[in-house]
Amino acid sequence: MGLKEQLKEKMALDKLYASALEKIRRHEGKIMAAKEAVLNFLKKNHYELVETRELKIYTHDEDIVVLDNELPIYRHTTIEDVAMRRNPTIKEMVSFTNIKKILVNSDIAFKKRLEAVDYLYKKALSQLDLKGTPFEIKQIFKETILAYEKNDLEKIEEGLELIFEILNYKEVGPELKHPPELIYGIPENDQYRDLVIISPDYTEIKLIRGSFSTTGKDTLAHLNRIVSGKERADIEGIDVFIYWEEQALKVTSIERISFLMNSKILKFAILSLATGLGIGYLPGAPGTYGTLLAMLICFLLPHSYGYYLVFLIFATFIGILVAEIAQRYFPKNDPSQIVIDEMLGYWLAIWALPLRWPYIIGAFLLFRFFDIMKTIPYPFLGKNERGNGYCFR
């Protein structure tokens, strides 16, 4: 499924969850009042039904779920054990060990009642990929803007639902409502950010930038002036969608960087390159160790000037990117563990030199001397803490 379908699926799950909670509340906590929703969550999570001892038991991975008014979820046990505890025979109740299991199930209990419903709902959400690509996001905005220009109410409403899902817009609380206009904002503690005011027929859309308190009189007064037309909003009409698109693409970029930063495999690969296969973690003089590694690797590099130049350009590009990301894993600026800059610097220093030991060692000594002394252009490049600052100073 594409982003659009994934967002629609999430919205359907959200509505199902909200409906389930309302039904359970109205029926005094009885889970089976929301049986349809629970079954839907179980299906979305690929649970398999096993019927035994007049019980409906669903299993997936290590979860064992009993479909009844408690909706207990068990772990670290078997279906047979759960069935015995939930519906024992007279013969089984004669055993002291079984009686203990029947009366006390804390050794296998995981979730139950509303906690179990919440767990199944969130597990279903985790099946969705809501990151989306810039192209998919742009396509959603393109279709919504087209619908707005054509005054296609159904398509506008559908587009707004998708956009609000991407940007986390919610309908404001009663203290900021101004019927018949629809007002939404991005909730932040006791405030809303970037309030949007939509007319009932979707012909007018106005956006007020900034954060607004739910209790402040100034917020209400400002809102009234915008709604009544006495004051212009910060952004109006199609420009609102353009602003939202910029925000959505920005959020997507941040999420992707965050995802990459949290990937253990990628983190290992980036830090391995940045620290010279871990040499940068050695105590003493990591910069010197990194240069020594570069000196040894230079014998494996192409000897042709042309091929060497291609390698050097490619390595510099990768080095800047790796240094830029790797420095975020360390608590201080210019971490000494990052030695890819020393490696690139040395490879650049020996570019036009013959691959003979006197030249290689001489280049090593001179490079380390100037690198330690921090001569020009370090005073200028040293101020740049980005990847290119690391690799060119």
N, C-alpha and C positions, 0 to 999 in steps of 0.2 A: 504493500500500500504506500501511496505517496503521502506527503505531509498533510494535504487537505483531508484525505480519508482518515488519517491517523488522528487529526484534531477532532473530526466529527465523531470518531469512535470514543475519544476521551470525553467529549461533551455528553455523549449518550451514557457513558459509565457514571459521570458526575450526577446526571439527572436520576439514574437508577439508584445510586447510592443515597441521594437526598430523599428520594421517594421511599426507600427501604427504611431509613431512619425515622421518617414521619409515621409510617405504618407501625413500626415497632413501638414507637412512643404512644400512639393511639391505642394500642392493644396491650399496654402495661408491660412492655418488655418481652413479649412473646415473639421469638425470632421467626417462627413459622408464619407469622402475619406477612412477612416479606419473603416468603418461600421462592417466589418467582425470581426476585432479584438475586437471592443467594444461589439459586441454581444457575443463573446467568453468569455469576462470578466464577462458580466452579467450572462451568463449561469454558469460559475464557482462559482459565488457568490450566486447562487440560486434565482435570481430575477424572479418574475412572471410577465408575460405580461398581460396588460389590455388595450384593444383598445376602445377608446371613442373619439367622436368628430374629427375623422380622425387623432387622435394622437396615437402613440405607447408609452405607459407609462409602466415602469417597477418598481415594488415595492419589497422591502425586508426590514424587520424590520421597521425603521423609514425613510428609504430612498425612495424618489419618483423621478425616472429618466425619463426624456422625451428624446426619441431618435430622435434628429435632429442635425443640424450643431452647435448648442451651447452646446448640451448635458448638460442641467442644472440638478442639483440634489437639490431637495427641502427637507426640514424637517419641523416638527411641523405643518403639514397641512394635507389635505385630497386629494385624487385623484380628486374628484369633483371640489375642489377649484383650483387645478393646471390646470385642463382642462378648467375651466372658464377663468382663467387668460391667458392661452396660445391661446385659440380659442373661444372667447366670441361671443354670439349672439347679434344681434342689440338690443333686448329687455334688455339684461343684461347690455349693455353699457349705457343705460339711467340712471342707478343708479349711484349716486355720489360715493357711497361706493365701488362699483365694478370698476369704472373708476380709483379710487385711487389704488386699488389692481392691476389692469391691468398695470398701468404705473409704479408702484413702488412695487417690489417684494423682497426688502431687508429683510423683516420680516420673509421670509421663505427660502430665497436663502442659499445654503450651498456650492456648488462647481459648476463650469461650465468650458467648453472648456478643455484645456490641464490639468487643475487642476482636473477636473472630471475624465479624462482618467487615470491620475496618481493615483487617489484615488481608482478607480476600479481595477487597476493593483495590487496595494499594498494590497488591500482587498483580492484579489484572492491568492496572495502569503501567506497571513496570514492563509489561510485554510490548508497550508502544514505543516507537521511536519518534519523538517529538522535536528533534533538533532541526531537521529540514535543511535544505540547501538554499543559498541566496536566490537561485533561479526559482525554486518553488515558492519562496516568500514573495518575490517580485510578481510571480504569476497570480497569486492570491490578490495582491493589491491592484494589479492591472485589471482583473475581472471585476473587482469591487468598484473601482473608479469608473469603469465602463457602465456598470449598472447604475451608478449614481448619476452619470451624465444622461442616461436614458430614462431615469426615474423608475427603474424596475424595482419596486418595493421588496418583492420576495428575494431577489438576488442581493439587494443592499443589506437586508436583514441577515441573510446567510453569511455575506462577506464580513459584516461587523462582528458576528459571533466568532468567526475564525480569527479576525484581527484581535478581538478582545482576549481570546484564548492565548494567542501568541504573546501579547503584551501584559497579560494578567490584569486586565480591567475588570472591575466588579461594579455592580449597581450600588450607588451610595446608600447610606443608612437614612432612616426617616428624617433625621435632623437636617439633611441637605436636599431632600426631595423637593421638587417644584412641579407638580402635575399641572398640565398634561405632558410637559417636557420630560424626556428620559435623561437622567444624569448618571454618568459613570466616572470612575476614577481608579487610579492604581493605589490600593490600600497600603499605608505605611504607618504602623502603630495606630495612633489616634488621628491620623491625617489621611488625606487623599492627594495624590500627585496627578497633575495634568487632567483637570476635570474636563469632560466633554459633555456638551448639551445638545441633545438631538430632538428635533420636533417630531410629533406623533406620526406625521406622514413621511418622515425621513428626507424632507426637502431641504432642511437647514441643519447644518452640523457646525458647531462652534467649539473651540478648544481654548481653555485658559491654562497657560503654563504656570508651573510652580507647585508648591505644597500648601494645602489648605486644611486648617483645623476643623474638626467636626463640630466644635462648640463655639468657635470664635464669631462674634457679631460682625466683624469686618468681612469674613468669608461670606456670610449670608447676604450682607448688603451688596457686596460686589457681584455675587451670583444673581441677585434680583435685578441689578442694573443691566447685566448681560442678557438675561432672559427677556426682560421688557424692551430691549433694544435701545436703551438710553446710553449704553456704552458698548463699544466694539470689543469683540473677543480678540485674543492674541492671534489666533489663526481661524480662518473660516473656509467652508466649502471644500473644494478638492484639495486645497493646500493642507488640510488636516490629514488627509490620506497620505500625502507626500511626506509630511512630518512623521507620521506613524511608521511609514515604510523605512525611513532613515533610522528610527529607533529600533525597529524590528531587526534590521540588518546588523545594527550595532550589538544588540542583545545576542543575536546568533553568533557573532564573531567571538564575544566574550565567553559564551557557553562552549564553543568549540575549543578555545584556548584552555578553558578550565578542564574540559574533558581530556584534552591531550596532556595537560599538566598532571592529571590524576591517573593516567594510564601507567601502570607499573612497568610494562615492557618498554614503552617509549621513554619513560624516565630513565630506565637502566641504559638504554641505547644512547641517549643524549649525554648523560653524565659520563658514560664510558668514553665517548669521543672527546668531550670537553676536558676531562681529567687525564687524557692520555692513557686510556685503559686502566685507570686507577692510580697511576703514578703520582698524580697531583695530591693524593691523600697522604703520601709519605712525609714524615716530619723532616725539617731541616730546610732544604732549598728546592721546593717543588718546581720552580721555574727552570732551574738547572737540570733537574731530572727530566723534565719535559723536552728540553733542548737536546739532551743526550739521546732520548728516544727518537726524536726527529732525525738526529745524525745517523742513527742505525738504520732507520727506515729509508733514508735517502739512497741507499744502495739498491733498494727495490724499485725505485722510481725510474721512469723512462729516461734514457740518456740523450735522446734527441731534444734540441732546444725547443722545437715546435711542439712536440708532445708534452714536454715538461711545462711549457707555458700554459697549455690547455689544462693540465693537471692542476697547476698553481691557481688558475682562475676558478676552476671548479671547487678546489679545496678551500679557497678564500670565501667563496659564497656559502658553502656548507659551514665553515668555521664561524662566520658572522651569525648565521642562523642559530647554530648550536650554542654559541656563547650567550646570545640574547636570551634564549630560553633557560639555559643552565644556571645563569646567575640568579634566577628567581627561586631556585631551590636552596640558596644559601642566605643566612640572616644578614650579612653585611655586604656593602658594595665592594667590587673588585676582589672577590674571594681568591685567595692564593691557590686554591685547589684547581682552578681553571687554568690549564696550561696549553690549550690549543692555540692561544695567541703566540706563545713562544715557539711552538712547532711551525706555525705558518711563517713567522718572522725568520726563522733559520732557513727554511726551504727557499724563501725569497732571497736570502743573503747568498746562497750558493748557486743560484740559478745559472749564472754565466761562468762558474768555476769548473775546472776539470774534477772528475770524481777521483781524487788522489788524497791519500791521508794527510799530507802537509796542508793542503788547501782546506780540507774538511775540518781538521783540528784548529787551524788558524781562524777559519770562519766562526767556529764554535767559541773560541776565546774572545774574539772581537765582538761578536754578537752579544755574549753575556756581559761584557764590559759596558757596552753602550746601553744595554737593556737595564742593567742595574743602576747606571749613572743617570738614567732618564733624561737624556739630552733631547734637543729639539727633534721632532715636533711634539714630544710628550706633554709639555705644559699646556698645549692647545687640545690635543686629543685626549689627554688624561681627564679632562672635565666631562667627557662624554661617556656615560656609564652604559650605553647600549652596546649591541654586539659589534658594530663597526668600531666603537671606541676601544673595546678590548683588543680587537685584532689588528688595529693599525697603529697603536701607540708603542 
